[in-house]
Amino acid sequence: MTTTTQQATPAARAPRARRGLAAAPFLAPGMLFLIVFMAIPVGLLAFYTFFKRGRFGGLVFEFTLDNWAKLAEPLYVGVILQSIGLALAVTLLALLIGYPMAYAIAGLSPKWRTVALVAVVLPFWTNFLIRTYAWILLLNNAGFVNQWLQAVGLTDEPISMLYTPQAIVVGLLYMYLPLMVLPLYASLQQLDPSLREAATNLGASPWRAFRTVTLPLSLPGALTGCIFVFVPAMSNFVIPELIGGGKTIMVGNLVRDQFFEARDWPFGATLALVLTLLLVVVIVIQAAVSRRLTEGPRRG
Amino acid sequence: MPTMRRISIAAAGTAAFALALTSCAGGDGGDGSDIDRTADISEQTLTVSIWADYYPEDLAEQFEAATGVKTTIVNHTTNEDVVAKLTASSDPGIDVAFVSGQYAQALAEQGLLQELDKELVPNESNLYPEALELDYDPGNVYSEPYAWGTTGLCYRPDLTGYDPTSWNDLLNPKPELEGKTTMLSTDRWLSMPALKAEGHSLNTTDDAELDEAKAQLLETKPTLLAYDDTTFYSKLVSGEAALVEAWDGWCNYGIAENPDITFVVPEEGADLWVDTMTVLKGSENKEAAMAFINYILDPEVQTWVAENILYKVPNQVAMEALDPSLIEAYPTLGITVDELFEQEVIVDLGEDSLKYVDLNAEVLATN
């Protein structure tokens, strides 16, 4: 792509520049909104990281690098690594469960497809705290699931399903699975069926057709889904607290606690900024990989 | 503190961001004007910040009807929440702030609170004499108490099989109770059981004592069902937990649903916490603000608080007017003032309070 632009004649470049200008009025409102409500807060966050904490929150305007040094303490490194681990586990599981789901939905008749998609999105219509509390009611030792298991005789003692790191993974998976299914569905549904038919006509087994045609073409959707799941899973703090029982904490909890418990805004800002930067890096990688995937075949 | 985390955690998260953005300059506010006892308060307007679900729903209307002061009530989620607003902005637009005693002390030390003109708060005479001698503000110079209580063990005897008497019943539970206990994780209440069990002051700033408490808490952590500041009583009701660290008033919410639940202050002692009412120095409606505090100290209003919020109030007249059947149903309401004063008042520790912040962070983040 880049090579073609470079080779473009001056005559061809001029209208493109004019087109860029013409886009300005369309871009401006959105860009302005993002700059005001995104760039400024993030800038403030970065600014905060270099100052000392006030006794009651806020800042003392005295330059320091302590907040950054504190990040390197094993305690915080541990929490960050643990968050990455949990979020990765959630993302992988979401991909494993979400891919077949999206594949199946894409293959449904239009009518049933709508039904299935509505079902996937339906949970978002209820407040997420309420859904989380519902999980607690279902899964606790005296909850419905355990009552049912005991009534049916599958178990004598209630099975502990809450307040463990595994419970956090399950809770996050439940919360974000739809965000994996939807982009995957979108990419699978756009696939031209004739490509697969061509593969089959040329003698590919269904598995081979899937592996060499469908799977590679759906990878960008899968990557988008992974980002959609990984990013919020990484920064969630309600699930670790409610479903994890506060015993395993994630970066999100650390950030929240710095502002609400510790009154250490500068360190909270540092953690928040690091979290943001981490996620930006992940997104940049995703974008790069995704571009390679879609453009690669054309180049080759 | 008791009601401080009832609001959705998610909402709190957004608030933190909003706060972070609006803060910068610290203000000492206040014009230092004297109190005008003859001011016509009906020309003033009042903004009161208080914990949600901690006051009569129609309080603003009641006060407005009684005095003509146009009143707005706003809610805060935590002490930190409101204190951040009060310290971060030169004009937070709040006249009366409800904060816990140790925070009133800290705010007063910062020069943010108005000395109360006792002429305007005659209802102070309804308080227990002890309620005028609290360590965080002796003589109630800057604050009047709204509700008070202690922290202890809230439990289900049918599940524990015995009556716990010590913090060690929670910190080093019997094997059969492992995975059936919860502890508070917020502020000073995380460390309090360990400090008390080891015979230390809950206001200690001694590093060795704090380390000892931390070691105990880390040992306790794997035995806990969860850390829980908001739903511990419902875990008792559901039977998930058998024994939890609880604020006395919140234990009552469990008792309301299951009368088997009961409460004990461990023999090593606990805290005496007080939620107070303060007037901001920067307020331009100080006379109305004090009239409001006086109105709250009216026995009728405080009886309502005790009967409906199920917290003890420091108002002797109100407590003596309580329906005895209520005390029978909720034993924590029957804790006497003498018993309460055997507990230790939480005071602000200035810069040393950061030691507790670090202790909490380390205990909660360690696996």
Interface residues (C-beta under 8 A of the other chain):
Chain A: P41 L44 L45 Y48 G54 R55 F56 G57 G58 L59 L75 Y76 G78 V79 Q82 F128 L129 I136 N140 N141 A142 G143 S160 L162 Y163 F237 V238 E241 G244 G245 G246 K247 T248 I249 N253 L254 R256 D257 F259 F260 E261 A262 R263 D264 W265 G268 A269
Chain B: S8 I9 A10 A12 G13 A16 F17 L19 A20 L21 S23 C24 G26 T77 T78 E80 D81 V83 A84 T87 A88 A106 Q110 G179 T182 S185 T186 D187 K221 L224 L225 A226 Y227 D228 T231 K235 S238 G239 E240 G350 E351 S353 V357 N360 A361 E362 L364 A365 T366 N367
